[in-house]
Amino acid sequence: MPHRWTDLFDLVMDLKAYPDFVPHCRGVRVFSRTLDHSGNAVIVSRMTVGFPPVEVGYTNRTVGDQQGRRITVESVDGPLEFLNVVWNFEPEGEDGTVIEFSADYEFSSRVLAAMASRMFEIMFGEIVDAFETRADRVLGPTGMSAR
């Protein structure tokens, strides 16, 4: 992507903005934002995703490790047995970034898995494109900040 990794990192860490552009994100409530012993930003939030009639809410712990150029997300509660999301940001030149995104999850209930798995597949399949579009809108098509 033609944007600095630090700007992209900040966009991913701006959880409150997710309902504005992340597919199927209905709401985010941030409970806390602190720094851990390593100086990493730690955000505990509750996210609601879905499309009628199925919506799923779960609490996440998001850790932004700027030193490692990595953001991790794990579920804390909710209908997920586990959720592990990883964003890696690799600088490419002065104003470019290669992003690696992965998401691994499992529902704790077979019934819910049958109802919501497809929704999660769609959401995670569209998320990187949504962030690319958001980056171009917020930062400009060449990475020039429009903030």
C-alpha positions as CSV (number, residue, x, y, z in Angstrom):
1,M,0.0,0.0,0.0
2,P,1.3,3.5,-0.8
3,H,1.1,4.7,2.9
4,R,3.6,4.7,5.8
5,W,3.2,1.8,8.1
6,T,2.8,4.1,11.1
7,D,-0.3,5.8,9.5
8,L,-1.8,2.4,8.7
9,F,-1.0,1.1,12.2
10,D,-2.9,4.1,13.6
11,L,-5.9,3.4,11.3
12,V,-6.2,-0.2,12.5
13,M,-5.9,0.9,16.2
14,D,-8.7,3.5,15.8
15,L,-11.4,0.9,16.8
16,K,-14.1,3.6,17.4
17,A,-14.1,4.4,13.7
18,Y,-14.7,0.7,12.6
19,P,-18.6,1.0,12.3
20,D,-18.0,3.7,9.7
21,F,-16.1,1.5,7.3
22,V,-15.6,-2.1,8.4
23,P,-18.0,-4.4,6.7
24,H,-20.8,-5.7,9.0
25,C,-19.4,-3.9,12.1
26,R,-22.5,-2.6,13.9
27,G,-20.8,-1.0,16.9
28,V,-17.7,-0.7,19.1
29,R,-17.6,0.2,22.7
30,V,-14.1,0.9,24.2
31,F,-13.9,-0.1,27.8
32,S,-10.2,0.8,28.4
33,R,-7.1,2.0,26.7
34,T,-3.8,1.5,28.6
35,L,-0.1,0.8,28.1
36,D,1.4,-2.6,29.1
37,H,4.8,-3.1,30.8
38,S,6.4,-2.9,27.3
39,G,4.7,0.3,26.3
40,N,2.3,-1.4,24.0
41,A,-1.2,0.1,23.6
42,V,-3.8,-2.3,25.0
43,I,-7.5,-1.7,24.2
44,V,-10.3,-3.7,25.6
45,S,-13.5,-3.2,23.6
46,R,-16.8,-4.9,22.7
47,M,-17.6,-5.3,19.1
48,T,-20.9,-6.1,17.5
49,V,-20.9,-7.5,14.0
50,G,-23.4,-9.1,11.7
51,F,-26.4,-8.4,9.5
52,P,-30.0,-8.9,10.4
53,P,-31.2,-11.1,11.8
54,V,-27.8,-12.5,13.1
55,E,-25.6,-10.1,15.2
56,V,-22.8,-11.3,17.4
57,G,-21.2,-9.3,20.2
58,Y,-17.8,-10.2,21.8
59,T,-15.2,-8.5,23.9
60,N,-11.7,-8.1,22.4
61,R,-8.2,-7.4,23.8
62,T,-6.3,-5.5,21.1
63,V,-2.5,-5.0,21.5
64,G,-0.7,-2.5,19.4
65,D,3.1,-3.3,19.4
66,Q,4.7,-0.4,17.4
67,Q,8.2,-1.7,18.1
68,G,7.3,-5.0,16.4
69,R,5.0,-3.4,13.8
70,R,2.2,-5.8,14.8
71,I,-1.3,-5.6,16.1
72,T,-3.0,-8.6,17.7
73,V,-6.6,-9.1,18.7
74,E,-7.9,-11.9,20.9
75,S,-11.4,-12.5,22.1
76,V,-12.0,-12.2,25.9
77,D,-15.6,-13.4,26.1
78,G,-18.6,-13.9,23.9
79,P,-19.7,-16.7,21.6
80,L,-16.2,-17.4,20.4
81,E,-14.1,-20.3,21.7
82,F,-11.2,-18.2,20.4
83,L,-10.3,-15.4,18.1
84,N,-6.8,-14.6,17.0
85,V,-6.3,-11.8,14.5
86,V,-2.8,-10.5,13.5
87,W,-1.9,-7.5,11.5
88,N,1.8,-7.2,10.5
89,F,3.2,-4.0,8.9
90,E,6.4,-4.3,6.8
91,P,7.8,-1.0,5.5
92,E,8.5,-1.0,1.8
93,G,10.6,2.1,0.9
94,E,9.8,5.4,2.7
95,D,6.1,5.6,1.9
96,G,5.0,2.1,1.3
97,T,3.8,-0.8,3.4
98,V,3.2,-4.5,2.9
99,I,0.4,-5.7,5.2
100,E,-0.1,-9.2,6.3
101,F,-3.5,-10.0,7.9
102,S,-4.7,-13.3,9.4
103,A,-7.7,-14.3,11.3
104,D,-8.4,-17.6,13.1
105,Y,-11.5,-18.2,15.1
106,E,-13.9,-20.9,16.3
107,F,-17.4,-20.5,17.8
108,S,-18.1,-22.2,21.1
109,S,-21.5,-23.4,19.9
110,R,-22.2,-25.5,16.8
111,V,-25.6,-23.9,16.3
112,L,-24.0,-20.4,16.3
113,A,-21.2,-21.6,14.1
114,A,-23.8,-22.8,11.6
115,M,-25.5,-19.4,11.7
116,A,-22.6,-17.0,11.9
117,S,-19.5,-18.7,10.3
118,R,-20.4,-17.4,6.8
119,M,-20.8,-13.9,8.2
120,F,-17.4,-14.0,9.8
121,E,-15.8,-15.4,6.5
122,I,-17.4,-12.6,4.5
123,M,-16.3,-9.9,7.1
124,F,-12.7,-11.1,7.4
125,G,-12.5,-11.5,3.6
126,E,-13.5,-7.9,3.1
127,I,-11.6,-6.3,5.9
128,V,-8.3,-5.6,4.2
129,D,-10.0,-4.0,1.2
130,A,-12.0,-1.8,3.7
131,F,-8.9,-0.6,5.3
132,E,-7.2,0.1,2.0
133,T,-10.2,2.2,1.0
134,R,-10.2,3.9,4.4
135,A,-6.5,4.6,4.1
136,D,-6.9,6.3,0.7
137,R,-9.8,8.3,2.0
138,V,-8.1,9.5,5.2
139,L,-4.5,9.6,4.2
140,G,-4.9,10.5,0.5
141,P,-4.1,8.2,-2.4
142,T,-0.3,8.7,-2.1
143,G,-0.1,8.6,1.6
144,M,-0.3,12.4,2.1
145,S,-2.2,12.8,5.4
146,A,-5.6,14.5,4.9
147,R,-6.3,14.6,8.6
